[in-house]
Amino acid sequence: MNYLSTRDTSVSLTSSQAIAKGISSDGGLFVPDSIPAVSLEEIAALADESYIGRAKNILGRFLTDFTDEELDSCVKGAYETGFSSEKVAPVVNVKGNMNVLELFKGPTCAFKDIALQILPRLLTVAGGKAAKGTEIVILVATSGDTGKAALEGFKDVENTKILVFYPSDGVSPMQKLQMCTQEGKNVAVSAISGNFDDAQSGVKKIFTDPAIIAKLKENGMAFSSANSINWGRLAPQIVYYFSAYCDLVKEGRINCGDKINVVVPTGNFGNILAAYYAKEMGLPVKKLICASNSNSVLTEFLTTGTYDRNRKFYTTISPSMDILISSNLERLLYSLAGSEKVKEWMKLLASEGKYTVDGETLAKIKELFAAGCCDDDKTKATIAKIFNENGYLCDTHTGVAVAVYEDYVASTGDDIPTVIASTASPFKFSKAVLEAVEGKASDLNEFDMVTKLAEITGNECPSQLANLRNKQIRFTGCCEKSGMDRVVFDMLGIK
Ligand SMILES: *Cc1c(COP(=O)(O)O)cnc(C)c1O
C-alpha cells in the first residue's frame, strides 16, 4: 500500500515515509491509496483476540512496509503495560443500548495516549527506514492534552527529543502541572506568553524556517510532527472502533454483522475520521454522529455543506474541542470528492475562511454523518443526569457527546446499539465536573476538588493525576513568541 497527498495524487510514499514526513510538501495530508477491506468473518475472529492482537491485525493492513517483528514490538511496547485496563480501551454499558468506549486509561488520562503511546515507536522504526542516523526532534504547541500525551509517549525514546510549548494562561491547572513535572532525559517544556494561536504559529514558523532546518541538519537532526495530521497518529485510532465492536459481540450485546451507531466528541476531526475509515473498511456502522460544543463549525458544515470559520470563538469547559479549523476534515473531503476539489476548497478556506461543497458531496456526507452541538450549561446538566440516573461519571467532552446522542435519539427514534467515545477522565476536568454534579460553583483548589469529586461520586482518581501533588516541578520557563527559536536551540545544545 502506498500513500498519496490529498492535494496531489501523483505523490507516492511508503507508510514509513508518510509517517516520518508527517505532512506533504504541497500542504496536503497523506492518505492510503486504497482502503483495506475487513470481512465479517475476520471481525468475528478478532473478537477472540486481545487488544494487542486486534491492533496488529488492523495496523498491519495500513503499515505494509513494517515487518511483523517491527509491528509486534511497536504494538506491545505501546499497549502491554502502559494502560490501567488490560483491555486498553474497555466498553462500559451505561444503560440499554448506550455504551461508552473508555479511551482514557493511558498514562495521561486522555484519548490521545492511545495514538501517542505508539507513534514514537512507529516513528523510530520509520525514521530508521526513511532517514537513517538522523535524530528526530518533535516540537509541539499544545492547548493541554496533546502536549502531555506527546511528552509521555516520547520520554526516553532513543534518537528523539521533544519540546512542548504551551500558552501561559491557556491550560487548566491540572494540565499545567502534568507538563511541568514531566520526567525523562530528552524532554523540555516551556510556557510562552500569549495564547494557543501564538504558540501554534510560532512552532509552525520554526518548523518551516530554512535557516533553522539547515542548522539542525548540520547537527544530524530533523524536525517531525506529533500532531494529529500525522498518519501514524490516525491509524492507531481505527483499531479501537474494531475493538469496541468485537467487545459488544463478545458480550452478546450484538450479533456479528449488526449495525451500531458511533458518537464522537470532535475537535480536529481525527477521532471521528478514524471511525469513518473503520466503517469504510467494513465495520458495520450505520451513522457517525459528530458532537461539538458551542464552537459548532462542524455541526453547520455536516448539515449544510458550508464550512465557515469566520465566527465567534468560545472558550468552553471542553477545551480540547475549542477549535475552528478541523484539519483532518481534509481527508474526508478527499475520500468523497477527490484532490482537485480539495485543493479548491482549501484555497478558499485560506483566503476567505469559508467554502461550500457541491450537492453531490453534501448528499454523501448526510448519508454517513449526523451532527449536533451543545453549550456548557447543557453539558453540565447532562453530566449530572447520567451520573444521578445511571451512576456513570463522565468528563466534559464526553458530556457533550452524550447530550448530542440523546438529542439524536429523540429526534430520529434511531436507538440501535451505540458506542460513545469517551475521551478523558472526569478528574482531568474536576472543576466543571464537580460543579455539574453538585449543581453549584466551587472555590476549592485543584486537588481538594479532586478529593471532593472522588468522595461524592465514589469514583477513584487515577493515580497518575493524584500523584502530581507530590511531584517536583522541573520546568518553570516562560518565553516571548520571538524567543522560541532560542529555547529550541538551548534545548538541543546548538549555539
Ligand atoms: C483531542 C481531544 C478531543 C478532540 O479529538 P479530535 O480528534 O481532535 O476531534 C476530544 N476530547 C478530548 C479530551 C481531547 O483531548
The ligand as a MOL file (V3000), in Angstrom:
LIG
                    3D

  0  0  0     0  0            999 V3000
M  V30 BEGIN CTAB
M  V30 COUNTS 15 15 0 0 0
M  V30 BEGIN ATOM
M  V30 1 C -8.2220 15.9990 21.3890 0
M  V30 2 C -9.4700 15.7650 22.1680 0
M  V30 3 C -10.7450 15.7240 21.5460 0
M  V30 4 C -10.9440 16.0170 20.0690 0
M  V30 5 O -10.4700 14.9820 19.2520 0
M  V30 6 P -10.2070 15.2510 17.6900 0
M  V30 7 O -9.5590 14.0120 17.1880 0
M  V30 8 O -9.2840 16.4310 17.6360 0
M  V30 9 O -11.5130 15.5220 17.0470 0
M  V30 10 C -11.8500 15.4470 22.3310 0
M  V30 11 N -11.7300 15.2360 23.6680 0
M  V30 12 C -10.5330 15.2740 24.2980 0
M  V30 13 C -10.4770 15.0640 25.7720 0
M  V30 14 C -9.3530 15.5270 23.5720 0
M  V30 15 O -8.1720 15.5780 24.2230 0
M  V30 END ATOM
M  V30 BEGIN BOND
M  V30 1 1 1 2
M  V30 2 1 2 3
M  V30 3 2 2 14
M  V30 4 1 3 4
M  V30 5 2 3 10
M  V30 6 1 4 5
M  V30 7 1 5 6
M  V30 8 2 6 7
M  V30 9 1 6 8
M  V30 10 1 6 9
M  V30 11 1 10 11
M  V30 12 2 11 12
M  V30 13 1 12 13
M  V30 14 1 12 14
M  V30 15 1 14 15
M  V30 END BOND
M  V30 END CTAB
M  END
